[in-house]
Amino acid sequence: MTSLAQTTFSAAFGTAPIWLQGGIAQAIGGYAPLNAVLPGMNNLEFIAQYKPLAGSTLAKWQVAEYPLANFATAANAVVQQPLDVSMMMICPAQNNGGYVLKIAIFTALQALIQNHISAGGTFLVLTPAYVYNNCLLTTLRDISNPSEKQVQFIYQWDFTQPLITASASQNLLGTLMDKISNGLPTTTSWTQPPAPVIPNDINYYAD
């Protein structure tokens, strides 16, 4: 794999696989990577990395459970279902500076998601196997191992993709790869909420 290909692969699937579509991204062409819209996610003290979780679906059909006359009838009785994909976001704070930033970043992230969905926005999820276009976010939850020293540093994003045409996904993939290769957008017109007041005593977060 060439250096350019490695950089593109890392940008697409490791650091920016979750994109906003429509919603608050409408002002900058209709879509933008989450990490670029919320710059704190790329802060040196708090860098988010992503991995697709096992269990994503490429095809999903519901089969009729009532008796059918023959296999041809059974084949015509199946109903296509929305696809599901989940991403793991790994976001450890590097030191006390990162811990202080964490509450501000996640408060802004929650506000961004709420504003985006309220504005009718959807999500695009890039994985090495498939591009899940126009997804709906169903859950964002903490899945950190309680035995780890850090808390709340691994989150799971659950998406469901309503049915769309295959050609639309293929066309979008080419456009996205061009955007990634030519540089990602870094700003939007949405207003970030004020950072919360951080207590002076942060000994709770020390290793």
C-alpha positions in Angstrom: 0.0 0.0 0.0 1.4 3.4 -1.0 1.9 6.3 1.5 -1.0 8.2 -0.1 -3.2 5.1 0.1 -2.2 4.5 3.7 -3.0 8.1 4.6 -6.4 8.0 2.8 -7.2 4.6 4.5 -6.3 5.9 7.9 -8.3 9.2 7.4 -11.3 7.4 6.1 -11.6 4.4 8.4 -9.4 5.2 11.5 -9.9 8.9 12.4 -13.0 10.1 10.4 -15.3 7.2 9.5 -18.4 9.0 10.8 -19.7 11.8 8.7 -22.7 14.2 9.1 -25.1 14.3 6.2 -27.5 17.2 5.8 -28.6 18.8 9.1 -25.9 21.2 10.4 -23.5 20.1 7.6 -25.8 21.6 5.0 -23.9 24.9 5.2 -20.6 23.2 4.0 -21.7 21.1 1.1 -24.1 18.7 2.8 -21.7 16.5 4.7 -18.6 16.7 6.9 -16.5 14.3 9.1 -17.5 14.4 12.7 -13.9 14.9 13.9 -13.4 17.9 11.7 -16.7 19.5 12.7 -15.8 19.1 16.4 -12.1 20.0 16.5 -11.7 18.9 20.1 -11.9 15.3 19.0 -8.5 15.7 17.3 -6.8 17.5 20.2 -3.4 16.1 21.0 -4.6 15.4 24.6 -7.7 13.7 23.4 -7.5 11.9 20.1 -10.4 9.7 18.9 -9.8 6.6 16.9 -12.5 4.3 15.5 -13.0 0.6 14.6 -16.1 -1.1 13.2 -17.5 -3.7 15.6 -18.4 -7.2 14.6 -22.0 -7.8 13.7 -22.6 -5.2 11.0 -25.0 -6.4 8.3 -24.5 -6.3 4.5 -27.8 -8.0 3.8 -30.8 -8.5 6.0 -34.1 -10.1 5.1 -37.2 -11.2 7.0 -38.6 -14.5 5.9 -42.3 -15.2 6.1 -43.1 -17.6 9.0 -46.4 -18.9 7.7 -46.7 -22.0 5.5 -45.9 -21.4 1.8 -46.8 -23.4 -1.3 -43.3 -23.8 -2.7 -39.8 -22.4 -2.7 -40.6 -19.9 -5.4 -43.4 -18.4 -3.3 -41.1 -18.4 -0.3 -38.4 -16.5 -2.2 -41.0 -13.9 -3.2 -42.3 -13.5 0.4 -39.0 -12.2 2.0 -38.9 -8.6 3.0 -35.7 -6.6 2.9 -34.8 -5.0 6.3 -32.6 -1.9 7.2 -28.9 -2.6 7.7 -27.1 -2.2 11.0 -23.6 -1.1 11.8 -21.8 -0.2 15.0 -18.5 1.7 15.5 -16.2 1.7 18.5 -14.8 5.1 19.4 -11.6 4.9 21.5 -10.9 8.3 23.1 -8.4 8.1 26.0 -7.3 11.3 27.7 -3.5 11.5 27.6 -2.9 13.5 30.9 -4.7 15.8 33.3 -5.1 18.4 30.5 -7.0 15.8 28.5 -9.2 15.0 31.4 -10.1 18.6 31.8 -11.0 18.8 28.1 -13.0 15.6 28.1 -16.2 17.0 29.7 -16.2 20.0 27.5 -15.7 17.9 24.3 -18.4 15.4 25.2 -20.8 18.2 26.2 -20.2 19.8 22.8 -20.5 16.4 21.1 -23.9 15.7 22.7 -25.2 19.2 21.7 -23.8 18.7 18.1 -25.6 15.4 17.7 -28.9 16.7 19.1 -28.7 19.8 16.9 -27.9 17.7 13.8 -30.7 15.2 14.3 -33.2 17.9 15.2 -32.3 19.6 11.9 -33.1 16.4 10.0 -29.5 15.3 9.6 -28.4 11.7 9.1 -25.0 10.0 9.3 -22.7 8.3 6.9 -20.5 5.5 8.2 -17.3 4.3 6.4 -16.1 0.8 6.9 -13.5 -1.1 4.9 -16.2 -3.4 3.6 -19.1 -1.1 2.9 -20.3 2.5 3.0 -23.5 2.9 5.1 -25.2 6.0 3.6 -27.9 8.0 5.3 -27.9 6.2 8.6 -29.9 7.0 11.7 -28.1 7.1 15.1 -29.9 4.9 17.6 -27.5 4.8 20.5 -24.2 6.3 21.7 -23.1 4.5 24.9 -20.1 3.9 27.1 -18.6 0.3 26.8 -15.4 0.9 28.7 -14.0 -2.0 30.6 -14.5 -1.3 34.4 -11.1 -2.9 35.1 -9.3 -0.2 33.2 -7.8 2.8 35.1 -9.6 5.3 32.9 -13.3 5.5 32.8 -15.6 6.4 29.9 -13.0 6.3 27.2 -14.6 3.7 24.8 -18.0 4.4 23.3 -20.2 2.5 20.9 -22.1 4.2 18.1 -25.1 2.1 16.9 -26.6 3.0 13.5 -29.4 1.7 11.3 -29.5 2.4 7.6 -32.9 2.7 6.0 -33.1 1.2 2.5 -31.5 3.1 -0.3 -30.3 2.3 -3.9 -27.0 0.6 -4.4 -26.0 3.1 -7.1 -26.4 6.0 -4.7 -23.9 4.4 -2.3 -21.4 3.7 -5.1 -21.5 7.3 -6.4 -21.2 8.7 -2.9 -18.1 6.6 -2.1 -16.2 8.1 -5.0 -17.1 11.6 -4.0 -16.1 11.0 -0.4 -12.7 9.5 -1.3 -12.0 12.6 -3.4 -12.9 14.8 -0.5 -10.6 12.8 1.9 -7.7 12.9 -0.6 -8.0 16.6 -1.1 -8.4 17.6 2.5 -11.2 17.5 5.0 -13.4 20.5 5.9 -12.6 21.9 9.3 -15.4 24.4 10.2 -19.1 24.7 10.1 -21.5 27.5 10.9 -23.1 25.9 13.9 -22.6 27.5 17.3 -20.8 25.3 19.9 -22.3 25.6 23.4 -20.1 27.2 26.1 -17.7 25.0 27.9 -18.8 23.9 31.3 -17.0 25.0 34.4 -14.4 22.5 35.4 -13.8 21.9 39.2 -10.4 22.8 40.4 -10.0 19.5 42.1 -9.3 16.9 39.4 -7.5 14.3 41.7 -10.4 11.9 40.9 -9.1 11.5 37.4 -5.5 10.7 38.4 -4.1 7.3 37.7 
